Amino acid sequence: MRVLAKVILIVVLAILSLVVGYWWGSTQSVKPVVESTEVTTPKGKILYYRNPMGLSDTSPVPKKDPMGMDYIPVYEGEEPPADRTGVKITTEKIQKLGVRTETAMLREMIHTARAVATIQPDERKLYTLVTKFEGWIQRLYVNTTGQAVKKGDALMDVYSPVLITAQHEYLIARRGMHLVAEGSPHARADMQNLIESALQRLRNLDISEIELQRLQQEGEIRQYLTLRSKANGVVLEKPSIEGKRFEPGEVLYQIADLSSVWVLADVFEQDLRMIRPGQMATIRVDAYPDKLFNGKVAFIYPEVTPETRTAIVRIELPNADGLLKPDMYARVEFATFHSKDKVLTVPDSAVLDTGTRQLVLVELGEGRFEPRTVKLGMHADGYAEVLGGLEAGEAVVVKANFLIDAESNLKAAISGFGHGSHPSVSNEESRTQSSTLIERARPATHRGEGTIEAIDFAHATVALSHGPIASLNWPSMMMDFQVADPAILRTLKPGQKVAFEITEKSAGEYIIVHIHLLDTSAAVREHGEH
C-alpha cells in the first residue's frame, strides 16, 4: 500500500509540474507582444508599422505583407493628425522632388482660339479691265505682272473701228454746231444734244476723260486711243500682249489695291461661339516671324466646310507697307475675355483628375499637403476656373504633385478622404483675401515711357519702344512685356504713346502693372472719329 501511494504521489507531482510549466511558458511567449509597441530606437519611439504599399492596415508588431515586404515603422511625431487627412513629406524630399507651388488667385479668364489662314486681296478693291468693243492692242505701257499702277496711268493703246466711228460722229456734230451758230435757238439746242450724245457714247465705251478732253481740244480723230487704269494697285493678271485681238468683255488686266488685305481664317466650329465681329485678332506671318499684325474681325461666313468642319472668318488688315502678299500663309489667334469679373483660378498642372473628381494638393506648411476636392469651371490658356473647394490665397502644388503621390502614398490618404467639397468662398471674400495677400508683398516698380509697336492679345503681351529707364540703368530699346491685367489691352492700339510701370516678376523678367496714354486728348479725338 505504501508503495502504491508513493507511485500515485509521484504521478500527481509530475502532472502538476507539467501544468505549471505550460502556464509559465505561455505567459513568457505573450509578453513580447505586449511590450513590442513600446520599442524605442535611436530615431525615437516606434508607434506602429504601416503597409509598405500605402494600404490603410497597420500592425503593432513587425510583419510582412503577402508579397514578403516588411511593414514600415512609424515613429513618434510622424503620425498624421487625427483632425485632418493629409500627407507629410520631409524638407529634404521636397527639395529632391522639385516641388513648386502657386497661389490660387483671382484673374480674368482669356480663352485663345487659334486658326490657320491665308492672305487674300480685298474683294471690294479688285478691278478688271475689260472692253465693250472689239479691237487690237497696238502698244502696252504696263507689260509685266506685279507692276504697280496708279489711277489714271496709261495701260495700253488700242485700235478699234467702233472708237474711230464714235470720234467721227462727235466731230461732225461739232462742225454742225458752227453751221447753225446764227440759226434758231431750237436748231442750236438740237446740235448741242448731238455733241453731248457723241461724247456720252465714248464715255459709255470707257474712254477716259483725258482722251475726251484731248479730242475736244485738238478736234482730230486718233487712230489709237489709250485705255487707262481706274484704280491704284498692282497687276495680278496680264493676259494682254501687243498685237492681240480682243473681244468685248474679254479680261485684259486684273488689278488689286493691296493697301489693305483680308485674312481668311479657317476656324473650327467649336470655337465660333467665342468670335464676334469687331473682335481684335493677332496675326503672325511666317515670312516675318519678328512682326505682329493686329486686325479686326469683319465678318463670319455663314457656311461650314463639311470636310474640315471649319468656317471662314474674315479679318481686315491694313497693309500700308505692302509686306503682306496674296496667298501668304498666316496663323491667327483670337483672344476672348469670358466675363468682366475676375474669377478664382489655379494652373491646369495643379489639378489631379481621378476620373470621377478633380483634386488639388493644398500646402499646409511644414512639409504638409492636403488633398482637396475642387469643382472646376472653364479652362483657358493654362488655367482652370475654381467654382468651389478652394479659397483665394491658398497655395497649391503645380509641379511634382504626381511625384508626391508616389513618394508619400497619397492614394492611401485620398482613399480615406470623403467626397465632400470644401465650402466655396464668396466673390467678395475672395477679392478681399487676394488684395490682402498682394498688399503684403508689393515689389518695387519702375516707370518708363514709350510707343506701342504691337499688341498680342492672345498672350497678353505688348511690344514697346521705350526710352531710358534710369532706375534699372536701361537704355532706349524695344522690348516685349507681359501685362498683369490683360483687360487693360482692350483700350490700347499700336502707335499710341504711353507711360507704364513695371515690376520684376522673376529674375530678369519684368511685367507691366500699370499703363496709360500720355496724350489723352488725342486718344479721345481718335475715338470720336471712329
C-alpha positions in Angstrom: 0.0 0.0 0.0 2.8 2.4 0.9 4.5 1.7 -2.5 1.2 2.4 -4.4 0.7 5.7 -2.5 4.2 6.8 -3.4 3.7 6.0 -7.1 0.4 8.0 -7.2 2.0 10.9 -5.4 4.9 11.0 -8.0 2.4 10.9 -10.9 0.4 13.8 -9.4 3.5 15.9 -8.8 4.6 15.3 -12.4 1.3 16.3 -13.9 1.2 19.4 -11.7 4.7 20.3 -12.8 3.7 20.0 -16.5 0.7 22.2 -16.0 2.7 24.9 -14.2 5.5 24.7 -16.9 2.9 25.1 -19.7 1.3 28.1 -17.9 4.7 29.8 -17.3 5.8 29.2 -21.0 2.5 30.7 -22.2 2.9 33.9 -20.2 6.5 34.3 -21.4 5.5 34.0 -25.1 2.8 36.7 -24.9 5.0 39.2 -23.0 7.0 40.3 -26.1 3.7 41.1 -28.0 2.5 43.4 -25.3 5.8 45.2 -24.9 6.5 45.5 -28.7 4.6 48.7 -29.0 6.9 50.3 -26.6 10.1 49.7 -28.7 12.5 52.6 -28.6 15.2 53.1 -31.2 17.8 55.9 -31.8 15.3 57.5 -34.2 12.7 57.6 -31.5 9.7 55.6 -30.2 8.0 53.3 -32.7 4.2 53.7 -32.5 3.2 51.1 -35.2 4.1 49.7 -38.5 2.3 50.7 -41.8 1.7 48.8 -45.0 4.6 49.4 -47.5 2.2 49.7 -50.4 0.2 52.5 -48.8 -2.8 50.5 -47.8 -4.7 51.5 -44.7 -3.9 48.5 -42.5 -1.3 48.8 -39.7 0.3 46.4 -37.3 1.6 46.9 -33.7 4.5 44.4 -34.4 6.9 43.9 -37.3 5.4 41.8 -40.1 5.4 41.2 -43.8 2.7 41.7 -46.4 1.6 38.9 -48.8 4.4 39.9 -51.2 7.0 39.4 -48.5 7.8 43.2 -48.0 8.4 44.4 -44.5 6.0 46.8 -42.9 7.5 50.3 -42.4 7.9 51.7 -38.8 6.1 54.9 -37.9 8.0 56.9 -35.3 6.6 59.2 -32.7 6.0 62.6 -34.3 5.4 61.2 -37.8 1.8 60.1 -37.3 -0.8 62.2 -39.2 -3.0 64.4 -37.0 -6.4 63.0 -36.2 -8.3 66.1 -37.3 -7.1 66.4 -40.9 -6.5 63.9 -43.7 -3.2 64.7 -45.4 0.4 63.7 -46.1 3.7 64.9 -44.7 7.0 65.0 -46.6 10.4 65.9 -45.2 12.1 69.1 -46.4 14.8 67.0 -48.0 12.4 65.1 -50.1 10.5 68.3 -51.1 13.8 69.7 -52.4 14.6 66.4 -54.3 11.2 66.3 -55.9 11.4 69.9 -57.0 8.1 70.8 -55.5 6.7 74.2 -56.7 3.6 75.9 -55.5 1.4 78.7 -56.8 -1.2 80.8 -55.1 -4.8 80.4 -56.2 -5.8 83.9 -57.2 -8.5 86.0 -59.0 -7.8 86.6 -62.6 -9.6 87.4 -65.8 -10.0 84.3 -67.9 -8.8 84.7 -71.5 -9.6 81.9 -74.0 -7.5 81.8 -77.1 -8.8 80.2 -80.3 -6.2 79.5 -82.9 -6.6 79.0 -86.7 -4.6 78.9 -89.9 -5.3 81.5 -92.5 -4.3 82.9 -95.9 -3.8 86.5 -97.1 -6.2 87.5 -99.8 -6.9 90.8 -101.7 -9.9 92.9 -100.5 -12.6 91.9 -102.9 -14.0 95.4 -102.8 -10.7 96.7 -104.2 -10.3 94.4 -107.2 -10.5 95.9 -110.7 -10.7 94.1 -114.0 -10.1 96.0 -117.3 -12.5 94.8 -120.0 -13.7 96.5 -123.1 -17.2 96.9 -124.6 -15.9 96.8 -128.1 -13.6 94.7 -130.2 -10.2 95.8 -131.3 -6.5 95.2 -131.4 -3.7 96.0 -128.9 -1.3 98.4 -130.5 1.1 99.1 -127.6 1.4 98.1 -123.9 2.6 100.6 -121.3 2.2 98.1 -118.4 3.7 94.9 -119.6 4.6 92.8 -116.5 2.6 91.1 -113.8 3.1 92.6 -110.4 3.8 96.1 -111.7 2.3 98.9 -109.6 -0.1 101.3 -111.2 -1.9 104.4 -110.1 -5.4 105.6 -111.1 -5.2 107.3 -114.5 -1.9 105.6 -115.6 -1.9 104.6 -119.3 -2.2 100.8 -119.7 -2.4 100.3 -123.5 -3.1 101.9 -126.9 -5.8 100.1 -128.9 -7.3 100.3 -132.4 -11.0 99.8 -132.9 -13.3 100.8 -135.8 -16.0 101.5 -133.2 -13.9 104.1 -131.5 -13.0 105.8 -134.8 -16.7 106.0 -135.7 -17.6 107.5 -132.4 -14.9 110.2 -132.7 -16.1 110.9 -136.3 -19.7 111.4 -135.0 -18.5 113.9 -132.4 -16.5 115.9 -134.9 -19.5 116.0 -137.4 -21.8 117.2 -134.6 -19.3 119.9 -133.6 -18.9 121.2 -137.2 -22.7 121.3 -137.5 -22.8 123.5 -134.4 -20.7 126.1 -136.2 -23.1 125.9 -139.2 -26.1 126.7 -137.1 -24.4 129.3 -134.9 -26.6 132.0 -136.4 -29.7 129.8 -136.7 -32.7 129.5 -134.4 -32.3 128.6 -130.7 -34.1 125.3 -131.4 -31.6 124.3 -134.1 -28.6 125.1 -131.8 -30.1 123.1 -129.0 -30.6 120.1 -131.2 -27.0 120.3 -132.4 -25.7 120.6 -128.9 -27.6 117.5 -128.0 -25.8 115.7 -130.8 -22.4 116.7 -129.5 -23.3 115.6 -125.9 -24.6 112.3 -127.3 -21.4 111.6 -129.2 -19.3 112.3 -126.1 -21.5 110.2 -123.9 -21.1 107.3 -126.3 -17.4 107.5 -125.9 -17.8 107.6 -122.1 -20.0 104.5 -122.3 -17.2 102.7 -124.1 -15.0 103.5 -121.0 -12.8 106.1 -122.8 -11.2 108.3 -120.1 -11.9 112.0 -119.6 -8.3 112.7 -120.5 -8.9 111.3 -124.0 -12.2 113.1 -124.4 -10.6 116.5 -123.4 -7.8 115.9 -125.9 -10.4 115.2 -128.6 -12.3 118.4 -127.8 -9.1 120.5 -127.8 -7.5 119.0 -130.9 -10.6 118.3 -133.0 -8.8 115.4 -134.8 -9.6 111.7 -135.0 -6.9 109.5 -133.4 -6.4 106.0 -134.8 -5.2 104.6 -131.5 -6.8 105.5 -128.2 -5.3 105.0 -124.7 -7.0 102.9 -122.1 -6.2 104.0 -118.5 -6.3 102.4 -115.1 -9.3 103.2 -112.9 -7.7 102.3 -109.6 -4.5 102.1 -107.6 -2.9 98.7 -107.2 -0.7 96.0 -108.6 -1.3 93.9 -111.7 -2.3 90.4 -110.6 -3.0 89.1 -114.1 -2.0 90.3 -117.6 -3.2 88.2 -120.5 -2.6 91.1 -122.9 0.2 91.1 -125.5 0.9 93.6 -128.2 -0.9 92.8 -131.5 -3.5 90.7 -129.8 -7.1 90.9 -130.9 -9.7 91.2 -128.1 -13.4 90.7 -127.9 -16.0 92.7 -125.9 -15.9 91.5 -122.3 -12.5 89.9 -122.5 -10.3 90.4 -119.5 -7.2 92.5 -120.3 -5.8 93.3 -116.8 -6.6 92.2 -113.3 -5.6 94.9 -110.8 -5.8 94.7 -107.0 -5.4 97.5 -104.4 -3.3 95.9 -101.6 -3.3 98.9 -99.3 -5.5 96.7 -97.1 -6.0 93.0 -97.3 -8.2 90.3 -96.0 -7.0 87.5 -93.7 -9.3 84.5 -94.2 -9.0 82.2 -91.2 -10.4 78.6 -91.0 -11.9 78.4 -87.5 -13.1 75.2 -86.1 -16.9 75.2 -85.4 -16.5 74.6 -81.7 -14.6 77.9 -81.5 -17.1 80.0 -83.4 -19.1 80.8 -80.3 -16.1 82.8 -79.0 -15.7 85.0 -82.1 -17.7 88.1 -82.9 -17.5 91.0 -85.4 -15.3 93.8 -84.1 -13.1 91.5 -82.0 -9.4 92.1 -82.2 -7.1 89.3 -83.6 -3.4 88.8 -83.6 -1.8 87.6 -86.9 1.6 86.1 -87.4 3.0 85.5 -90.8 5.8 83.0 -91.4 7.6 85.5 -93.7 8.0 88.0 -90.9 8.5 86.0 -87.6 9.5 89.1 -85.7 6.4 91.1 -86.5 2.9 91.0 -85.1 -0.1 92.3 -87.0 -3.4 93.4 -85.4 -6.7 93.3 -87.2 -10.4 93.3 -86.5 -12.9 90.6 -87.3 -15.1 91.9 -90.0 -17.4 89.0 -91.0 -18.1 85.4 -90.1 -19.1 83.4 -93.2 -22.4 81.6 -92.9 -21.3 78.2 -94.1 -19.2 75.4 -92.5 -17.0 73.3 -94.8 -18.1 69.7 -94.3 -14.7 68.1 -94.9 -12.8 70.2 -92.3 -15.6 71.3 -90.0 -14.4 74.9 -90.2 -15.9 78.2 -91.1 -14.1 81.2 -92.7 -13.7 84.3 -90.5 -12.6 87.4 -92.4 -10.2 89.9 -90.8 -9.4 93.2 -92.3 -5.8 94.2 -92.0 -4.0 97.4 -93.1 -1.1 96.8 -95.4 0.4 100.3 -95.9 4.0 98.9 -96.3 3.0 96.3 -98.8 4.5 93.5 -96.7 1.5 91.2 -97.0 1.2 89.4 -100.3 -1.8 87.4 -101.6 -1.9 83.7 -100.7 0.7 84.1 -97.9 0.1 81.6 -95.0 -0.7 83.1 -91.6 -1.6 82.0 -88.1 -4.4 83.8 -86.3 -5.1 84.0 -82.5 -8.5 85.2 -81.2 -8.4 86.3 -77.6 -11.8 86.1 -75.8 -12.5 87.6 -72.4 -15.1 85.4 -70.9 -16.6 87.9 -68.5 -15.9 91.3 -67.0 -15.5 89.9 -63.5 -12.3 88.1 -62.3 -12.7 84.5 -61.2 -10.7 82.3 -58.8 -8.2 80.2 -60.8 -5.4 77.6 -60.4 -2.9 76.4 -63.1 -4.0 73.3 -65.0 -0.9 71.5 -63.8 -2.2 71.7 -60.2 -5.2 69.5 -61.0 -5.1 65.7 -60.3 -8.0 64.1 -62.2 -9.0 60.7 -60.8 -11.7 60.3 -63.5 -14.6 60.9 -61.1 -13.4 64.0 -59.4 -10.7 66.6 -59.5 -8.3 67.3 -56.7 -5.5 69.7 -55.8 -2.7 69.4 -53.3 -3.0 72.3 -50.8 0.2 73.3 -49.0 -0.4 73.5 -45.2 3.1 74.4 -44.2 6.0 72.5 -42.6 6.0 69.9 -45.3 2.3 69.0 -45.0 0.0 68.7 -48.0 -3.8 68.2 -48.0 -5.6 66.6 -51.0 -8.7 68.8 -51.7 -11.6 68.0 -53.9 -12.5 71.0 -56.1 -15.2 71.9 -58.5 -13.8 73.3 -61.8 -15.4 75.5 -64.5 -13.9 76.7 -67.7 -10.3 76.1 -68.8 -8.3 78.8 -70.7 -4.7 79.3 -71.6 -3.3 77.0 -68.9 -5.6 78.0 -66.1 -8.8 76.4 -64.7 -11.6 78.3 -63.0 -12.4 77.1 -59.4 -16.1 77.1 -58.6 -15.7 75.6 -55.1 -13.4 73.7 -52.7 -10.6 76.3 -52.6 -10.1 79.9 -51.3 -8.2 82.8 -52.7 -4.7 82.9 -51.3 -4.2 79.1 -50.7 -1.1 77.7 -52.2 -1.5 74.6 -54.4 1.2 72.3 -55.8 1.8 72.9 -59.5 5.0 70.8 -60.0 5.8 67.3 -58.7 2.3 66.7 -57.5 2.4 63.2 -59.1 5.8 62.5 -57.5 4.3 63.5 -54.1 1.6 60.9 -54.9 4.2 58.2 -55.4 6.6 59.3 -52.6 4.1 59.8 -49.8 1.3 57.3 -50.6 -1.1 60.0 -51.5 -3.6 57.4 -52.8 -4.0 56.0 -49.3 -4.8 59.4 -47.9 -7.3 60.0 -50.7 -9.0 56.7 -50.1 -9.8 57.8 -46.5 -10.9 61.2 -47.7 -14.6 61.9 -48.1 -16.0 63.1 -51.4 -17.4 66.3 -49.9 -16.2 69.6 -51.2 -14.6 72.3 -49.2 -17.1 75.2 -48.7 -16.8 77.7 -51.5 -15.8 81.2 -50.8 -17.9 84.2 -51.8 -16.6 86.6 -54.5 -16.3 89.5 -52.1 -14.3 87.4 -49.6 -12.1 86.1 -52.3 -11.4 89.7 -53.6 -10.6 90.9 -50.1 -8.2 88.0 -49.3 -6.5 88.3 -52.6 -6.0 92.0 -52.2 -4.6 91.5 -48.7 -2.1 89.0 -50.0 -0.9 91.3 -52.8 -0.5 94.2 -50.3 1.7 92.2 -48.0 4.5 91.8 -50.5 4.3 94.5 -53.1 7.6 94.6 -55.1 9.3 97.7 -56.3 8.1 99.3 -59.5 10.0 101.2 -62.3 8.5 103.8 -64.5 9.0 104.4 -68.3 7.5 106.0 -71.4 7.4 104.7 -74.9 5.3 103.9 -78.0 3.2 100.8 -78.6 4.6 98.8 -81.6 2.3 95.7 -81.4 -0.2 94.0 -79.1 -0.5 90.3 -78.7 -4.0 89.9 -77.2 -3.7 86.1 -77.1 -0.7 86.0 -74.8 -1.4 89.4 -73.0 1.9 90.9 -74.2 2.7 94.3 -75.7 5.8 95.4 -77.7 7.1 98.8 -76.5 9.8 101.1 -77.9 10.6 102.8 -74.7 13.1 105.5 -73.6 15.7 105.0 -70.9 14.6 103.7 -67.5 17.0 105.2 -65.0 16.1 103.1 -62.0 17.2 99.9 -64.0 20.0 101.5 -65.9 18.3 100.5 -69.2 18.9 102.4 -72.4 16.3 103.1 -75.0 15.2 99.8 -76.7 12.2 97.9 -78.0 11.0 95.1 -75.6 8.1 92.7 -75.2 6.3 93.0 -71.8 3.6 90.8 -70.4 0.8 92.7 -68.6 -0.5 91.8 -65.2 -4.1 92.5 -66.1 -5.0 91.5 -69.8 -8.1 93.7 -69.6 -6.0 96.9 -70.0 -5.1 95.9 -73.5 -8.6 96.5 -74.7 -8.2 100.2 -74.8 -4.7 100.3 -76.4 -3.7 100.4 -80.0 -0.3 100.3 -81.9 1.2 103.7 -82.4 -0.1 105.2 -79.1 2.4 106.9 -76.7 2.1 105.6 -73.2 3.6 105.8 -69.7 3.9 102.5 -67.8 5.1 100.9 -64.6 6.9 97.5 -64.5 7.9 95.2 -61.7 10.1 92.2 -61.5 8.1 89.0 -61.7 11.1 86.7 -61.6 14.8 87.0 -62.1 15.3 89.3 -65.1 11.6 89.1 -66.2 9.5 92.3 -65.8 5.8 92.6 -66.1 3.6 95.7 -66.7 1.4 96.5 -63.7 0.1 99.9 -64.9 -0.1 101.6 -68.3 -1.9 104.7 -69.5 -1.9 107.1 -72.5 0.3 110.1 -72.4 -1.9 112.2 -74.7 -5.4 111.6 -73.6 -6.9 114.4 -75.6 -5.6 112.8 -78.9 -6.9 109.5 -77.8 -10.4 111.0 -77.2 -10.4 112.7 -80.6 -9.3 109.5 -82.3 -12.0 107.5 -80.5 -14.6 110.1 -81.6 -13.6 109.8 -85.3 -14.2 106.0 -85.2 
